[in-house]
Amino acid sequence: MSKSKERSFLAEPGGKLLWVLLAVIVFVFAWWPTDIYFYEISLVGWLMFGSLFIWLLLTIIYVRWMESIEDETLDEKDEKENDIA
C-alpha cells in the first residue's frame, strides 16, 4: 500500500478481530473462579469448548475480509496499469 493509504492497526481486520478475541478471553477468565457445573462439567470447560466455534467463525471472517481487501487493491493496481498504458 502506498503511504497515503496506510491504515492504523485497529482499522485492519486483524486489529478488530483481536479485540473480539480478547473480549472472549476476558469473559472466560472472569468466570474461571466460579465453581458452577453443567452436566457434571465445569462451566469454564463449556465456555472454552464453545469458544472453539467462535475462533472458527473468526478465522472464516478474517480470511474472507482479507480476500476482499486484496481484491480491492488488485483492482486498483489494474486500473492504474490500464491508465498508464
Helices and strands as residue ranges (DSSP letters): G 3-5, G 9-11, H 13-31, E 37-38, E 41-42, H 43-84
